[in-house]
Amino acid sequence: MVRVSGAQDGFPARSAMPGRRARAVAIAAILLAGTCGGLIGFALVDVSCAGDCDWQRGVGTFAGAVVCAAGVAVVAALTLRAMSEWRGSPRAGSRSPLALPRRRRAR
């Protein structure tokens, strides 16, 4: 019989979710990248446009913010996933309480 409940043998269940600090740093990096991308998009349109270019500046700001934030979000997601896999993989031969139990063969 296979148990899928939370705690086994008195040890708490492990979560694959990254820690709060790592998630907060990732969110801060995404927001900072979006802000910088928006400023770059605004400046690029401001330099290249002459006359009344309000809506073009807005589009440039929005596009720059979205593209930069999306790029950093992809990198942050991959980094958080790699961190959780690195932290969660038991070493070969170690009998850590966090190691996953072996699967029993069905008879």
N, C-alpha and C positions, 0 to 999 in steps of 0.2 A: 504494500500500500504506500502511496506517495502522499506526503503531507505538503501542502502549499501554504500553510498558515504563516503568520509573521515571524514569531520567534521559535528557534529550535535549540534545544539543549541549553536553555537559559541565556542565550545570547540574543541581543536585539536583531531584528531584521535589517538588512542593509538596503540602502536606497541608491539607485544609479543617478539620482539628481545631484548636481554639483552644489557646493556649499553656498551659503548666503553671500559671503564676501565675493566669491568668484562671479556669481550672477550679478551682483551690484557693480563690480568692475566692468563686466561685459556691457551692461546697460549704459553705464557712464561713457564707455568708449563709443558705443553706437550713437548716443546723443551728441557727443563731442564731434564725431565724424560728420553727422548730419548738419551741425552748425557750421563747421568749416566748409563743407561742400556747398551749403547755401550761400555763404559769403563769397566763395570762389565763383559760383554761378552768377551771383549778382554783379561782382566786379567784372567778370568776363563780358557780360551783356552791357554793362555801363561803359566800358571802354570801347566796345565795338559798335555801339548804337549812337546815332546823333538825333537830337530833337526830343520829342515827347515819346519816351519808351517805357512807360510805366508797366504796361502789361507784359512786355518782353522781359523786363527786370524781374517781374513776379514769376514768370515761367522759368527763367534762368535760375532764380533762387530755389524754386521748388524742385526743378529737375536735378540741380546739383546736390541738394540736400537728400533727395530720395536715392540717387545713385550712390553717393558716398555712404549713407547709412546702410543701404542694402549690402554693399560690399563688405563693410566692417561687420555687419550682422552675420554674414556667411562665415567669415573668419572666426568670429566669436563663438558661433555654434559649433564649428568643428573643433575649436580649442577646448570648449567645455566638454564635448563628447570625449575627446582624447584624454582629458584630465580624469574623467570618471572611469574610463577604461583602464588607464594606467594605475589609478589608485585601487581599483577593484580587482585586478588580476592577481591571484595568489601565485607565489613563487613555487617552482617545482620542488616537491619534497617537503615543503613547509606545512606544518599542521597548525596553522593559524586558526583562531576561533572564527575568523571571518571567511575562511575558505568554504567553498560550496561543498555540500555533502555529495558523496558518490551516488550515482544512480544504481539501484538494485535491478537485477534482471528479473523479468516476469517469468514465473514458472508455469 
